[in-house]
Amino acid sequence: MTELSATAIAASGLRAQGVRLRHISENIANADTPGYRRKLVSFEPGRDFGRETGEVRAGRMRHDRAELPQVYDPGHPMAGADGYYLGSNVDLVIEVADAREASRSYEANLKMFEQSRQMSASLLDLIRR
């Protein structure tokens, strides 16, 4: 296994959660967009020449394959002859919960990054003495 510093591992977590938060914010912004499919991101282990490094990376973005709801609004420009159009499959309650979880994970990684940096600075102070 390729050894990485704690700061590099924490930084990878920050990047991955940043990607997740970006997709969540796009989902929230498009919650009322007809035909919009919720974007999902999964995490995968970082690899170097096939070996896991300890890092985490955001995987490929994929769309939620859940069925789009039929919305009845005969006056809507996208409505068919029957008065229905396809709505969005974004659930704001789920998106807010996901955003809160991603935000807390981001904060935890940031704290780990700061603590690792402080430990390195303390070690350098000890070496100087």
C-alpha positions in Angstrom: 0.0 0.0 0.0 1.3 3.4 -0.9 1.7 5.5 2.2 0.1 8.9 2.2 0.2 11.6 4.8 -2.9 12.2 7.0 -3.2 15.6 5.3 -3.4 14.0 1.8 -6.0 11.6 3.0 -8.1 14.3 4.7 -7.7 16.6 1.6 -9.1 13.7 -0.6 -12.1 13.6 1.7 -12.6 17.3 1.4 -12.5 17.1 -2.4 -14.9 14.2 -2.5 -17.4 15.8 -0.2 -17.1 19.0 -2.2 -18.1 17.2 -5.4 -21.0 15.6 -3.5 -22.2 19.0 -2.2 -22.0 20.5 -5.7 -24.3 17.7 -7.1 -26.7 18.2 -4.1 -26.9 21.9 -4.8 -27.6 21.3 -8.5 -30.4 18.9 -7.5 -32.0 21.5 -5.1 -31.7 24.2 -7.8 -33.5 21.9 -10.3 -36.2 20.5 -8.0 -38.9 22.1 -10.0 -37.4 21.5 -13.5 -39.6 19.2 -15.5 -37.9 16.0 -16.5 -34.9 16.6 -14.2 -33.3 13.4 -12.8 -31.6 13.6 -9.5 -27.8 13.4 -9.7 -26.0 10.9 -7.4 -22.3 10.4 -6.6 -20.7 7.5 -4.9 -17.3 7.2 -3.4 -14.5 4.8 -4.3 -11.1 4.1 -2.8 -8.1 6.0 -4.4 -5.8 3.6 -6.2 -2.2 3.9 -7.3 -1.1 1.3 -9.8 -4.0 -0.9 -8.6 -3.3 -0.6 -4.9 -5.5 1.3 -2.5 -3.9 4.4 -1.2 -6.2 5.3 1.7 -7.6 8.2 -0.2 -11.3 8.5 -1.2 -12.5 9.8 -4.6 -15.8 10.8 -5.9 -16.9 8.2 -8.5 -18.7 8.9 -11.7 -21.9 10.9 -11.5 -25.0 8.9 -12.3 -28.7 9.8 -12.5 -31.3 8.4 -10.2 -33.3 6.0 -12.2 -36.4 6.4 -10.1 -39.5 7.0 -12.1 -40.4 10.6 -12.8 -43.7 11.7 -11.3 -46.6 12.6 -13.6 -47.7 16.1 -12.8 -51.2 17.2 -13.9 -51.2 20.8 -15.2 -53.1 21.2 -18.5 -51.9 24.8 -18.7 -48.2 23.9 -18.6 -46.4 24.3 -21.9 -44.8 20.8 -21.6 -48.2 19.1 -20.8 -49.4 16.5 -23.3 -52.9 16.2 -24.7 -53.9 14.5 -21.4 -52.7 17.5 -19.3 -49.7 15.6 -17.7 -46.0 16.2 -17.9 -43.0 14.6 -16.3 -41.8 16.3 -13.1 -38.6 16.0 -11.3 -37.6 13.1 -9.0 -35.8 15.4 -6.5 -37.1 15.1 -3.0 -36.0 18.2 -1.1 -36.1 16.5 2.3 -33.6 13.9 1.1 -31.4 16.5 -0.5 -31.3 18.6 2.7 -30.4 15.5 4.8 -27.7 14.6 2.3 -26.3 18.1 2.3 -26.2 18.1 6.1 -24.4 14.7 6.1 -21.9 15.9 3.4 -21.3 19.2 5.3 -20.5 17.4 8.5 -18.2 15.0 6.8 -16.5 17.9 5.1 -16.0 19.6 8.5 -14.6 16.4 10.0 -12.1 16.1 7.2 -11.1 19.7 7.6 -10.6 19.2 11.4 -8.4 16.2 10.6 -6.4 18.2 8.1 -5.9 21.0 10.7 -4.9 18.6 13.5 -2.4 16.8 11.2 -0.9 20.2 10.3 -0.6 21.2 13.9 1.0 17.9 14.8 3.6 18.4 12.0 4.3 21.9 13.3 4.7 20.6 16.8 7.1 17.9 15.6 9.2 20.5 13.8 9.3 22.6 17.0 10.6 19.6 18.9 13.3 18.8 16.4 14.5 22.4 16.5 15.2 22.2 20.3 
